[in-house]
Every structure is written in structure tokens, then in C-alpha cells.
Amino acid sequence: MPESQRRAFQRVRSASAGMVEDIFFKWQQAKLACERKGAHLAEIESEAENNFVKQLAQKVPNHSVWLGGNDIAHEGTWVWAGSGKPLTFTDWWKSTDGRRKDEPDNKGRSGSDCLSLSKYDNYSAWHDSECSLKRRRGDFKGIICEKRKL
């Protein structure tokens, strides 16, 4: 199996383990892939966890991964799919040049209801993305799952 297809399990916090995969899915497919492993898409509750997840995401080509956040049920009300809890920590992309709106911008043909972590140049942050995307302009969507320790 090539290095790019290997799964990497690492400690996220004391109660969880993280797994990153560079298999490219739409958000719902990613959610189901994590659930089949007894896990859920990653939920980020602190800056430390966010930094760790950013490090994990670097293992995915083009550094773009699905996370567990979404506002599918109620536009603008972001929750974690695994726990149903609201997002208390966020790291939304901020425009640095004024040409784009800050995230979440709900931009997309079908709305942008699913959370991804994306990298542009040397900057990575959260984006509200179309849930149906698995590849856009070379930006693949890998996944990061989180599994509670037994």
C-alpha cells in the first residue's frame, strides 16, 4: 500500500484518538466512513486541538479535509455531527485582501453547509463547503475521524 493510502492514528486528547485518510469523499460519505470505523468526523473544541488537526491534515495532499461541523438542519447554526453540540471554538477563514468574504460565506450552488479545513498558501482555516464536493480545482477533501478511547 502506498504511503498516501496509509492510515495514521494519533492521540488528539486524553479521551480520543484521531485518524486521517486521504481517500476522497463527499461530506456524507466521509461521515459514514468514520462511523463504519466506530468513530465520527473530528470535532474541535480548542485552539490546541485545532493546531493538532491542522498537523494531521498536512498528511493529505492539498491539505483539505472534512471535519464534523455542519449547519444542515438550521442555516447559520453550526453543530458537530457526532455529538450534536454547537461549535464553541471556531477558526473560520478571514479575508486578508478584501476580495473575498470571510467564512462562513454560504457560497456554492447548493449552499455551503459542511465544514472543511482548507489550506491556501501558508494559511489554513475553516471553510463552509458544499457537502457534495469531494474535489474542486485540485483541492481534494480527505477526512479526519475521531474515536473515543474505550
N, C-alpha and C positions, 0 to 999 in steps of 0.2 A: 504494500500500500504506500503510495507516495506521501511525503511529509505533509503536503497540503491537505490530505484527507484524514490525517490522524486527529484523534480527539484529545484534548488536553483538559484534565481535571485539576483544578487548583482550589485552594481554600479562599473563599470570599469573606466569610466572617465565621465566628465560632459555631454558628448553627447551620451553616450552609456550605455547599461545595459548588463550584462553577464549572461549566463545560462550554467550550466554544467549538463550533463546527463551521467549516466553510462549504457547507452544502447549501445551495441557494434556494430559498423558499419564499413564497408569499407569506404574509404575516400569519394567517390562519393555519397554513401548513407548518410553519415554524412552531406555532403554539402546540399543535398536535404532535409534532416530532419530540418536543420536550416532554409532553405528557406521556408518550409511549415509553419514555425512559424513567418515569416516576418523578419527573421534575416539572418546572414551569419556566416560561421566559423570565429572564432576570428582572428583579425588582431592585431599584437603587434607592436607598434611604439616607445616604450621607455622601459628603464630598469624598471621604476615604474610599467608600465602595465605588463611587463613580470613577475615581482615578484608577482603581484596580480593574474595573471593567474596561476602561479605555486601554489599559495594558493588554488585557486579554484580546480585545478587538484587533490589536495590531497583528495578530496571528492570521487574520482573514485578509485575503487580497483586497485591495482598495479600501480596507478598513471601514466597512459599513455593515452594521449588524442590527437585527431586530431585537428590541427589548420588550418587556411585558406591558408597557403602558398603552392605553387606548382611550378614546372618547367616543367609542362606537354607540353606546347606549344613549348618551346625552352630549351633544356638541358642546365642547368647551369644558366639560367636566372629566378630567383625566383620572383614571383609576388603573391599578395594577390588575392584570387579568388573573393571576394566580391567587391573590389574597382578596381582591375586591376593594382594597384600601385606596384612598385618594393619594396622589403624589404629594409628599410633604417636602421633598428635596427635588429641585429641578436644575437642569443645565441646558436650557434652550439656547440655540444658536442666536447670536446677536450680530446684526449687520454692522460691518466695520467701514463700509464705503457709502452707505445711504442708498445704494441702488436696489437693495432687496429689503423686504420687510423682515423684522425679527420673527423668529419662530415662537409659538406655533402660528403659521400663517394660513392654514387650511387651503393651501394651493394644490390643485390637482383636479383632474377630470371627475373623479368620484369622491372628492373630498380627501382630506388627509387625516385619517382617524387613528393611525397606528404609529407607535414610537420607534424611531431608529436612532442609532448613534452613527453619525457620519463624519468623515474627515475631509477637509478641504485644505490643501497645502499643509501647514503645520498646526492647524487648528481643528479640534474635534469637539462636537457638541450634539445635542439632541435636535431632532427634526420630527415634525409631524409629517408622515409619509402616507402615500396611498397604500392601503393594505394589500392591494392586488399586485404591487410591484415586487419583482424578485431581481430585476436588473434594469437599470436606467443609465444610459450614456456611460456604460462601462462600470457603473457603480453597483456591484453585486451586494445582495443582502444575505449575509450569513446569520447565524443565530448564536445567542448566548443563553444557556439554560442555567437554572439554579435548582439545586436539590437540597432539601433539608437533611441534615445528618440524623441517622436513627439512634 
